[in-house]
Amino acid sequence: MSCLRWSFAACTVLWISVSSCWGQLEGQLASQKTDAAPLVLTFQDAVARARRNLPQFLSARTDLGLAHEDRVRARAALLPTVTANTQFLYTQPNGTPTGVFIANNTIHEYVAQGNAHEMLNLAGGEIHDLRRTRAAEAALRARLEIAGRGLMVTVAQTFSQDQSGSGARRRGGTLRRDQGSDPI
């Protein structure tokens, strides 16, 4: 009998979740049908979309970010390391100023130690790593600039071809397309 109750409860939960998902799906389909207005793109919108979606540009931007982090880590390797330890050693007093048995130096002892350490390899090592990562970052910054220029040329050519009359309508420096067309 308990197995029958469990299966009835499971079926009820399943029915409720399916009915709520069905309502959400109908709402999404209805909103897609009402938003059938044509898409209006300006040149700046087309460039922004291309910067978000063009794989070569995204790859160059990611590589530049990784090179920047490598340079930050190489520069941090040249900085000194500092460590600090503090302690409080407590021995319970027995009423006398020196105590009968004290394992520490006194009844209440505070210990603080610090260490600053820096090691530079004058034969190269970290300094060469920093120079190498700076050069790599500069090269990847140039690659990103080239990818950005190529993106602008591609978008400008595509935008001007679409505005010249291949199925698009031009209105006031913008490009109108239907929602189902390929985005730039």
N, C-alpha and C positions, 0 to 999 in steps of 0.2 A: 504494500500500500504506500510506503514512503517513497518508493521508486516512482510511482505514478504521480505523487505530489511534486517530486523534484522535476520530472519531465514536463508537467503542466506549468510550473514556475519558469522553467527554461524557455518553453514555447512562448509564454507571455512576454518575457524580457526580449526575446528575439522579435516578436511582432511589434513591440513598442519601438525598438531601435530601427527596424526597417521602415515603419511608418514615418518616423521623424526624419530619416534620411531621404525618403521619397518626397516629403514636403520641401526640404532644402533643395533638392534637385529640381523640382518644379519651379521654385522661386528663382533659381539661377537661370533656367531656360527662359523664363518669362522676362527677366531683366536683359538677357542677350537679345531677345527679339525686339524690345523697345528701344535699344541703343543702336539702331541701324542707321544712324546719321553718318554721312560721309566723313572720313578722316581728313582734316586739314593740316598739312605739314608746311612749316616754313623751313628755310635752309638751316636755321639754327636747330630746329627740332630734328631734322634729318641727321645733322652732325652729332647731336647728343645721343640719338639712337644708335648711330654707328659706333660711337665711343663705348657704349654699353654692350654692344653685341659683336663687334668685329674681333675674331679670334687672334689675329696677328697683333692688334693694338693691345688687347687684354694680356696677351703673353708678354709683350714688351714691358707693359706696366708692372706686371707681377715680377718679372726678372729684375727690374729696377728696384722694386721694394725689397727683394731678397738681397741684392747687392748692397743696398743701404744698411740693412741689418748686419751683414757681414762686416761692413766698415765700422759700424758702431761697436761690434764685439771685438774687432781688432784694436780699436782705440781703447776700449775698456781693459784689454790685456796689458796695456802699458801703465795703467794706474796702480798705485800701491794697494795692498790688502791690509785691512785693519781688523784685528780681533780684540775682543775685550771679555774678560771673565770677572764676575764679582761673586763673593760668597759671604755668608754670615754663619760663623761657627758658634754655636751656643753651648756653653757648659753650665749646668745648674749650680748656682753658688751655694755654699754651705754656711755662710755667715761670716767667714773670715775674709780679709782682703785678698789673700793669696789662694785660699782654698786648700783642701787637703790633697786632692789629686786632680791635676789639670793636665789633660792631654794636649790642650791648645796652649797658646802663649799667654792668654789671659782668660778671664771668665767669659766676656763677650768680645769676640774677635771679628773684625770686618776685614776682608781681604779683597783687593781690587788689583787686577793685572791687565795690562794692555800691551799690544804688539802691533807695530806698523812695519810692514815688510814690502820691499820693492826689489825686484830682480830684473835687470835689463841685460839682454844678450847683445853686447856691442858688436859682435860679428854679424849681426843680421837678425834673424828670427822674427821677433814681434814687430820690429821696425819695418822689415821688408814685407811682412804680412799687411801692415797698415798701408804702405805704399801700393802694394798689389791690389788691395781691395778698393783704394781710391781710384786707381786707374780703371779697374773693372766697372766701378760705378759710373765713371765718366763715359766709358764706352757704351754702357747700357742706357745712359741718359741720351746719348746721341742716337742710339737705335730707336728709342722711344720717340724722339723728335722726327726721325725719318718715317716711322710708322704713322705718326700723326699727320705728317705732310701727305703721305700716300692716302691716308683716310680722307683728308680734305679733297684731294684730287678726284678720288673715286666717287665721293658723295657729290661733288660739283658736277662731274660728268653725268652721273645718273640723274641728278636733279634737273640739269639743263635738258637732257634727252626727254625726260618725262614732261617737262614744261613745254617742250617744242611741239607736242601734239600726239604722243603715242597713247591715246586713250585717257589722258588726264586733262582736267580743265583748269585753266589758270585764272586766278582772281586776286589781284592786288599783291603780287609777289609771293603768293602761297600756292601750294599744290594740293588739289583736292583729289582724293582717291576714295573708292568704296572700301568699306571695312574689310571685305574679304580679300582684297588685293595683297600682294606681298609688301611688307613694310620695308622701308629703306633702311 
